[in-house]
């Protein structure tokens, strides 16, 4: 594959929607083909899975079911959308990718990271070239997310769950500093966007 995959990660209320719009504009300004996707979703099957995973009425989903559903949607997205885009040299910007499973189903739900890594290898076969992590304290993020209105099945989890998610994200970032850039999302929006732009530009300059 000749393109590149850039992913945006973060906990609830981290500001990913605003960041995605900013990053998309920054990448498009470089004159390259850009494809934006989200997880779970991005395909007809993936969007159907998204409705199941996030539906508050499905509170009884076990951790293993949640993980397998996430990778089912992801496998379809890679084969139907991301893979072909990378093959033709496009830049793919994804709102979450496999690191989200290590954070949410691994850190949050307690599923062994080795099992998730095996699914990553088998169901996806690709890893991001750059991962941008919007990091902020859990209580601040939840206040933002829950202030928007009704919560979905995952947003309704307890604070302790999201503390584990945040810790897992930060641990992965520390383990792979060459791929990750951690952005302090508790700062004012203009400062967050500057930090995102700087990280993105550095990535493109390192690999024209």
Short mmCIF file of the C-alpha atoms (twelve columns), coordinates in Angstrom:
data_MODEL
# 
_entry.id   MODEL 
# 
loop_
_atom_site.group_PDB 
_atom_site.id 
_atom_site.type_symbol 
_atom_site.label_atom_id 
_atom_site.label_alt_id 
_atom_site.label_comp_id 
_atom_site.label_asym_id 
_atom_site.label_seq_id 
_atom_site.Cartn_x 
_atom_site.Cartn_y 
_atom_site.Cartn_z 
_atom_site.pdbx_PDB_model_num 
ATOM 1   C CA . UNK A 1   0.000   0.000   0.000  1 
ATOM 2   C CA . UNK A 2   1.398   3.384   -0.995 1 
ATOM 3   C CA . UNK A 3   -0.903  5.839   0.794  1 
ATOM 4   C CA . UNK A 4   -0.905  6.686   4.447  1 
ATOM 5   C CA . UNK A 5   -3.346  6.155   7.285  1 
ATOM 6   C CA . UNK A 6   -3.717  8.906   9.892  1 
ATOM 7   C CA . UNK A 7   -5.920  8.217   12.893 1 
ATOM 8   C CA . UNK A 8   -7.451  10.431  15.553 1 
ATOM 9   C CA . UNK A 9   -8.071  8.944   18.978 1 
ATOM 10  C CA . UNK A 10  -9.383  10.214  22.300 1 
ATOM 11  C CA . UNK A 11  -11.885 9.666   25.065 1 
ATOM 12  C CA . UNK A 12  -15.409 10.993  25.279 1 
ATOM 13  C CA . UNK A 13  -15.741 14.741  24.829 1 
ATOM 14  C CA . UNK A 14  -12.169 15.176  23.608 1 
ATOM 15  C CA . UNK A 15  -13.224 17.283  20.627 1 
ATOM 16  C CA . UNK A 16  -12.642 14.786  17.842 1 
ATOM 17  C CA . UNK A 17  -15.317 16.195  15.520 1 
ATOM 18  C CA . UNK A 18  -13.753 19.657  15.491 1 
ATOM 19  C CA . UNK A 19  -10.281 18.167  15.176 1 
ATOM 20  C CA . UNK A 20  -11.319 15.943  12.258 1 
ATOM 21  C CA . UNK A 21  -12.679 18.910  10.323 1 
ATOM 22  C CA . UNK A 22  -9.488  20.881  10.969 1 
ATOM 23  C CA . UNK A 23  -7.188  18.015  9.986  1 
ATOM 24  C CA . UNK A 24  -9.188  17.283  6.839  1 
ATOM 25  C CA . UNK A 25  -8.821  20.864  5.701  1 
ATOM 26  C CA . UNK A 26  -5.113  20.875  6.484  1 
ATOM 27  C CA . UNK A 27  -4.506  17.662  4.530  1 
ATOM 28  C CA . UNK A 28  -6.680  18.671  1.578  1 
ATOM 29  C CA . UNK A 29  -4.731  21.933  1.297  1 
ATOM 30  C CA . UNK A 30  -1.699  19.844  0.367  1 
ATOM 31  C CA . UNK A 31  -3.410  18.816  -2.839 1 
ATOM 32  C CA . UNK A 32  -3.547  15.106  -2.043 1 
ATOM 33  C CA . UNK A 33  -6.516  12.809  -2.298 1 
ATOM 34  C CA . UNK A 34  -8.174  12.597  1.116  1 
ATOM 35  C CA . UNK A 35  -10.683 10.061  2.367  1 
ATOM 36  C CA . UNK A 36  -12.385 10.460  5.761  1 
ATOM 37  C CA . UNK A 37  -13.861 7.506   7.643  1 
ATOM 38  C CA . UNK A 38  -15.182 6.796   11.115 1 
ATOM 39  C CA . UNK A 39  -15.323 3.810   13.403 1 
ATOM 40  C CA . UNK A 40  -17.379 1.839   13.819 1 
ATOM 41  C CA . UNK A 41  -18.959 2.637   10.472 1 
ATOM 42  C CA . UNK A 42  -17.877 3.829   7.064  1 
ATOM 43  C CA . UNK A 43  -19.648 1.028   5.166  1 
ATOM 44  C CA . UNK A 44  -23.245 -0.146  5.027  1 
ATOM 45  C CA . UNK A 45  -22.410 -3.121  7.251  1 
ATOM 46  C CA . UNK A 46  -20.269 -1.003  9.556  1 
ATOM 47  C CA . UNK A 47  -23.003 1.559   10.117 1 
ATOM 48  C CA . UNK A 48  -25.438 -1.223  10.998 1 
ATOM 49  C CA . UNK A 49  -22.923 -2.577  13.515 1 
ATOM 50  C CA . UNK A 50  -22.454 0.945   14.915 1 
ATOM 51  C CA . UNK A 51  -26.165 1.135   15.685 1 
ATOM 52  C CA . UNK A 52  -25.975 -2.147  17.587 1 
ATOM 53  C CA . UNK A 53  -22.825 -1.271  19.563 1 
ATOM 54  C CA . UNK A 54  -23.963 2.201   20.630 1 
ATOM 55  C CA . UNK A 55  -27.641 1.441   21.266 1 
ATOM 56  C CA . UNK A 56  -28.392 1.969   25.001 1 
ATOM 57  C CA . UNK A 57  -30.985 -0.774  24.697 1 
ATOM 58  C CA . UNK A 58  -28.179 -3.314  24.206 1 
ATOM 59  C CA . UNK A 59  -26.754 -2.890  27.696 1 
ATOM 60  C CA . UNK A 60  -26.316 -6.651  28.011 1 
ATOM 61  C CA . UNK A 61  -23.631 -6.960  25.320 1 
ATOM 62  C CA . UNK A 62  -20.658 -8.787  26.806 1 
ATOM 63  C CA . UNK A 63  -17.126 -7.483  26.310 1 
ATOM 64  C CA . UNK A 64  -16.234 -10.225 23.830 1 
ATOM 65  C CA . UNK A 65  -19.281 -9.498  21.675 1 
ATOM 66  C CA . UNK A 66  -18.460 -5.792  21.670 1 
ATOM 67  C CA . UNK A 67  -14.866 -6.481  20.624 1 
ATOM 68  C CA . UNK A 68  -15.825 -8.853  17.821 1 
ATOM 69  C CA . UNK A 69  -18.455 -6.452  16.502 1 
ATOM 70  C CA . UNK A 70  -15.891 -3.662  16.427 1 
ATOM 71  C CA . UNK A 71  -13.471 -5.797  14.447 1 
ATOM 72  C CA . UNK A 72  -16.202 -7.035  12.121 1 
ATOM 73  C CA . UNK A 73  -16.972 -3.428  11.197 1 
ATOM 74  C CA . UNK A 74  -13.261 -2.643  10.955 1 
ATOM 75  C CA . UNK A 75  -12.470 -5.611  8.698  1 
ATOM 76  C CA . UNK A 76  -15.192 -4.532  6.281  1 
ATOM 77  C CA . UNK A 77  -13.951 -0.940  6.344  1 
ATOM 78  C CA . UNK A 78  -10.367 -1.966  5.591  1 
ATOM 79  C CA . UNK A 79  -11.300 -4.216  2.693  1 
ATOM 80  C CA . UNK A 80  -14.040 -2.099  1.176  1 
ATOM 81  C CA . UNK A 81  -12.719 1.432   1.727  1 
ATOM 82  C CA . UNK A 82  -9.350  1.953   3.417  1 
ATOM 83  C CA . UNK A 83  -7.319  -0.674  1.565  1 
ATOM 84  C CA . UNK A 84  -8.317  0.467   -1.939 1 
ATOM 85  C CA . UNK A 85  -7.726  4.126   -0.985 1 
ATOM 86  C CA . UNK A 86  -4.232  3.420   0.329  1 
ATOM 87  C CA . UNK A 87  -3.438  1.320   -2.726 1 
ATOM 88  C CA . UNK A 88  -4.086  4.275   -5.015 1 
ATOM 89  C CA . UNK A 89  -1.957  6.582   -2.852 1 
ATOM 90  C CA . UNK A 90  -4.645  8.453   -0.951 1 
ATOM 91  C CA . UNK A 91  -4.413  9.766   2.589  1 
ATOM 92  C CA . UNK A 92  -7.034  8.187   4.847  1 
ATOM 93  C CA . UNK A 93  -8.075  10.127  7.941  1 
ATOM 94  C CA . UNK A 94  -9.942  7.915   10.396 1 
ATOM 95  C CA . UNK A 95  -11.954 8.903   13.447 1 
ATOM 96  C CA . UNK A 96  -10.683 6.019   15.627 1 
ATOM 97  C CA . UNK A 97  -9.074  2.765   14.499 1 
ATOM 98  C CA . UNK A 98  -7.543  -0.306  16.143 1 
ATOM 99  C CA . UNK A 99  -6.039  1.631   19.057 1 
ATOM 100 C CA . UNK A 100 -9.573  2.349   20.212 1 
ATOM 101 C CA . UNK A 101 -10.111 -1.367  20.798 1 
ATOM 102 C CA . UNK A 102 -6.921  -1.620  22.847 1 
ATOM 103 C CA . UNK A 103 -8.191  1.331   24.917 1 
ATOM 104 C CA . UNK A 104 -11.924 0.618   25.219 1 
ATOM 105 C CA . UNK A 105 -12.208 -3.165  25.040 1 
ATOM 106 C CA . UNK A 106 -8.701  -3.744  26.417 1 
ATOM 107 C CA . UNK A 107 -8.218  -1.068  29.053 1 
ATOM 108 C CA . UNK A 108 -11.886 -0.402  29.684 1 
ATOM 109 C CA . UNK A 109 -13.339 -3.932  29.486 1 
ATOM 110 C CA . UNK A 110 -10.252 -5.844  30.566 1 
ATOM 111 C CA . UNK A 111 -9.783  -8.014  27.485 1 
ATOM 112 C CA . UNK A 112 -6.209  -9.263  27.095 1 
ATOM 113 C CA . UNK A 113 -4.178  -7.073  24.726 1 
ATOM 114 C CA . UNK A 114 -2.705  -10.159 23.058 1 
ATOM 115 C CA . UNK A 115 -6.138  -11.267 21.882 1 
ATOM 116 C CA . UNK A 116 -6.812  -7.806  20.471 1 
ATOM 117 C CA . UNK A 117 -3.428  -7.763  18.738 1 
ATOM 118 C CA . UNK A 118 -4.213  -11.083 17.066 1 
ATOM 119 C CA . UNK A 119 -7.501  -9.685  15.760 1 
ATOM 120 C CA . UNK A 120 -5.630  -6.612  14.569 1 
ATOM 121 C CA . UNK A 121 -3.245  -8.786  12.546 1 
ATOM 122 C CA . UNK A 122 -5.886  -11.148 11.202 1 
ATOM 123 C CA . UNK A 123 -8.891  -8.899  10.603 1 
ATOM 124 C CA . UNK A 124 -7.082  -5.709  9.553  1 
ATOM 125 C CA . UNK A 125 -3.483  -6.322  8.589  1 
ATOM 126 C CA . UNK A 126 -2.605  -2.621  8.642  1 
ATOM 127 C CA . UNK A 127 -1.565  -0.090  11.286 1 
ATOM 128 C CA . UNK A 128 -1.679  3.718   11.241 1 
ATOM 129 C CA . UNK A 129 1.276   5.766   10.032 1 
ATOM 130 C CA . UNK A 130 0.407   8.554   12.482 1 
ATOM 131 C CA . UNK A 131 -1.919  8.558   15.476 1 
ATOM 132 C CA . UNK A 132 -3.010  11.803  17.120 1 
ATOM 133 C CA . UNK A 133 -4.347  11.411  20.648 1 
ATOM 134 C CA . UNK A 134 -6.573  14.108  22.118 1 
ATOM 135 C CA . UNK A 135 -5.930  13.677  25.827 1 
ATOM 136 C CA . UNK A 136 -7.785  15.386  28.655 1 
ATOM 137 C CA . UNK A 137 -8.994  14.552  32.186 1 
ATOM 138 C CA . UNK A 138 -11.928 12.170  32.211 1 
ATOM 139 C CA . UNK A 139 -14.227 14.367  34.282 1 
ATOM 140 C CA . UNK A 140 -13.744 17.250  31.877 1 
ATOM 141 C CA . UNK A 141 -14.419 15.087  28.841 1 
ATOM 142 C CA . UNK A 142 -17.520 13.486  30.315 1 
ATOM 143 C CA . UNK A 143 -18.931 16.879  31.251 1 
ATOM 144 C CA . UNK A 144 -18.582 17.939  27.622 1 
ATOM 145 C CA . UNK A 145 -20.018 14.706  26.204 1 
ATOM 146 C CA . UNK A 146 -22.976 14.478  28.553 1 
ATOM 147 C CA . UNK A 147 -23.763 18.138  28.091 1 
ATOM 148 C CA . UNK A 148 -24.593 17.449  24.457 1 
ATOM 149 C CA . UNK A 149 -27.721 15.453  25.253 1 
ATOM 150 C CA . UNK A 150 -28.670 11.764  25.637 1 
ATOM 151 C CA . UNK A 151 -25.729 9.388   25.976 1 
ATOM 152 C CA . UNK A 152 -25.102 6.261   23.927 1 
ATOM 153 C CA . UNK A 153 -24.338 2.854   25.432 1 
ATOM 154 C CA . UNK A 154 -20.614 3.512   25.863 1 
ATOM 155 C CA . UNK A 155 -20.898 7.147   26.972 1 
ATOM 156 C CA . UNK A 156 -23.133 5.954   29.804 1 
ATOM 157 C CA . UNK A 157 -20.314 3.907   31.384 1 
ATOM 158 C CA . UNK A 158 -18.948 4.744   34.832 1 
ATOM 159 C CA . UNK A 159 -16.083 7.190   35.338 1 
ATOM 160 C CA . UNK A 160 -13.752 4.353   36.352 1 
ATOM 161 C CA . UNK A 161 -14.218 2.765   32.935 1 
ATOM 162 C CA . UNK A 162 -13.044 5.929   31.177 1 
ATOM 163 C CA . UNK A 163 -10.108 6.321   33.536 1 
ATOM 164 C CA . UNK A 164 -8.924  2.887   32.396 1 
ATOM 165 C CA . UNK A 165 -9.502  3.857   28.768 1 
ATOM 166 C CA . UNK A 166 -7.419  7.001   29.170 1 
ATOM 167 C CA . UNK A 167 -4.636  5.104   30.906 1 
ATOM 168 C CA . UNK A 168 -4.553  2.534   28.102 1 
ATOM 169 C CA . UNK A 169 -4.317  5.230   25.445 1 
ATOM 170 C CA . UNK A 170 -1.480  6.979   27.265 1 
ATOM 171 C CA . UNK A 171 0.369   3.695   27.754 1 
ATOM 172 C CA . UNK A 172 0.185   2.865   24.047 1 
ATOM 173 C CA . UNK A 173 1.397   6.334   23.152 1 
ATOM 174 C CA . UNK A 174 4.365   5.950   25.496 1 
ATOM 175 C CA . UNK A 175 5.230   2.570   23.989 1 
ATOM 176 C CA . UNK A 176 5.256   3.839   20.383 1 
ATOM 177 C CA . UNK A 177 6.414   7.463   20.471 1 
ATOM 178 C CA . UNK A 178 7.422   7.418   16.806 1 
ATOM 179 C CA . UNK A 179 3.805   6.858   15.725 1 
ATOM 180 C CA . UNK A 180 1.866   8.766   18.384 1 
ATOM 181 C CA . UNK A 181 1.512   12.466  19.096 1 
ATOM 182 C CA . UNK A 182 -0.286  13.321  22.337 1 
ATOM 183 C CA . UNK A 183 -2.221  16.593  22.238 1 
ATOM 184 C CA . UNK A 184 -3.374  18.269  25.474 1 
ATOM 185 C CA . UNK A 185 -7.071  18.694  24.654 1 
ATOM 186 C CA . UNK A 186 -7.782  20.538  27.913 1 
ATOM 187 C CA . UNK A 187 -6.152  23.662  26.460 1 
ATOM 188 C CA . UNK A 188 -8.115  26.373  24.580 1 
ATOM 189 C CA . UNK A 189 -9.327  25.248  21.174 1 
ATOM 190 C CA . UNK A 190 -7.005  27.493  19.197 1 
ATOM 191 C CA . UNK A 191 -3.997  26.034  21.012 1 
ATOM 192 C CA . UNK A 192 -5.226  22.485  20.414 1 
ATOM 193 C CA . UNK A 193 -5.588  23.154  16.692 1 
ATOM 194 C CA . UNK A 194 -2.109  24.671  16.494 1 
ATOM 195 C CA . UNK A 195 -0.668  21.570  18.173 1 
ATOM 196 C CA . UNK A 196 -2.556  19.292  15.780 1 
ATOM 197 C CA . UNK A 197 -1.361  21.262  12.772 1 
ATOM 198 C CA . UNK A 198 2.233   21.181  13.957 1 
ATOM 199 C CA . UNK A 199 2.140   17.408  14.470 1 
ATOM 200 C CA . UNK A 200 0.508   16.829  11.099 1 
ATOM 201 C CA . UNK A 201 2.952   19.071  9.234  1 
ATOM 202 C CA . UNK A 202 5.924   17.355  10.889 1 
ATOM 203 C CA . UNK A 203 4.602   13.990  9.725  1 
ATOM 204 C CA . UNK A 204 4.313   15.117  6.110  1 
ATOM 205 C CA . UNK A 205 7.696   16.804  6.166  1 
ATOM 206 C CA . UNK A 206 9.299   13.618  7.497  1 
ATOM 207 C CA . UNK A 207 7.651   11.585  4.728  1 
ATOM 208 C CA . UNK A 208 6.890   13.834  1.722  1 
# 
